[in-house]
Structure formats: structure tokens, C-alpha cells
Amino acid sequence: MTSTRRALTALALLAALGGTTACGPEETASAGAAGDPAVSTSAPAAPPTTAPAPASATPDPTTPPSDAPADDVDGDGKGGDCGNRPALPSGVLMVKVTLMRDAGGFEAAEAVPRCTPNDWIYGAEKEAPAKHYVLPETVDARLANGPGTWKKVDHQQLALHVDRCLFQEIGAPTDDYPEVEPPFSCSGNVYEITLDPRGAVRTMKEIWHV
């Protein structure tokens, strides 16, 4: 009886040892497949791709900036060395005389400033529309006799000066139209004027420039 019990115990022990050996590797493989990254069979994720930066456009040196001043004589977008465009006070007009009808009136176009190597200079294009202005004998007239200086003249002297400068501008012979004598000179026939309530010229001052 004792021998039989020992034999049964030995068989039970062998069966237990055999079961443990059989399930150990299977559990290890299952655990590795479920959570161990070292034995994962998944393909690694591809690194993110970055789009290449667009090439920066190179500005064309021959094209002026869109905000460049209209009177940019140097082509550097700064308007030369003239600084800010001059602005006229309220009620003041700048005109270029184009025709002297007679002592009682003249034709003139609006003069606008342009940046030149000699600073801002007022002038008008030949095609600019002209307007008739009445020049009464009571006009307060001043002719330039140098940079920043003027001399008061009467109505007749003003009309004669304007007329002579107009013909000098077109190259008329001096035998018929004497040249303007010092201290006066011709400076492009540009004048600063103001008008009275009736639209006639009240003041007329010549603008001097080289």
C-alpha cells in the first residue's frame, strides 16, 4: 500500500513539472507580443517631411519701388535731395504765363513743383491748359532781382517785363524785343498770384530760379 502511494505521488509530481515547462515559453512569447517593444513586428513610422521654403524673389533693380516719389531724379526712391513737396498757402496760386494779350490781361497755366538738381522748381508743360487772368492797374506787382529778393514795380513795368520774357523764351530777335535789363532777369515766367473777389489779379510776384 505504501509503495502504491509513493508511485502515485511520483507520477503527480512529474505531471506538475511537465505542465510548468510547457506553458512557460508560450506565456513569455505572448507577453512579448502584447507589450514588449523590443519584439514588436510593426514597421517604424516614417519621419515627417518638411516642404522646402520658397525661393525669395530678387527685386528688379531697374523697376522703381511702387511708393517711390513721382519726382525721383536719382532713381533711389527718395525723391532726390529736394525733401518734402512744397505746399502753397490757401488762396495763393502758382502760374506760368504763356501769353500776354495786352497790359490788361494774360493767359497762364497752373505751375506745379518738380524736383530738379536745383531743388523744387515750378513749371508747366506746353500742353497744360491755360486760363485768362485780368491784370488791373491796381495790381501789387513785384519782380525778382535775385534769390529771395523782389522789387516793387508798377502795372506797366510788370506787363512789359512779362512780355519781354515771353519773347525771350521763344528766342525772338532782340532787335524787335529788347532783352530784360538788370537787376531783373527772366526765370521761366512763373508767378505767385492772388485774386480779388471778382477774380482779377490782386498781387503778382515773380518766382526766381537759376
Secondary structure as GFF3:
##gff-version 3
##sequence-region A 1 210
A	DSSP	alpha_helix	2	35	.	.	.	ID=ss1
A	DSSP	three_ten_helix	37	39	.	.	.	ID=ss2
A	DSSP	beta_strand	93	102	.	.	.	ID=ss3
A	DSSP	beta_strand	105	110	.	.	.	ID=ss4
A	DSSP	beta_strand	112	116	.	.	.	ID=ss5
A	DSSP	beta_strand	119	123	.	.	.	ID=ss6
A	DSSP	beta_strand	130	134	.	.	.	ID=ss7
A	DSSP	beta_strand	140	146	.	.	.	ID=ss8
A	DSSP	beta_strand	149	153	.	.	.	ID=ss9
A	DSSP	alpha_helix	155	169	.	.	.	ID=ss10
A	DSSP	beta_strand	190	195	.	.	.	ID=ss11
A	DSSP	beta_strand	201	206	.	.	.	ID=ss12
###
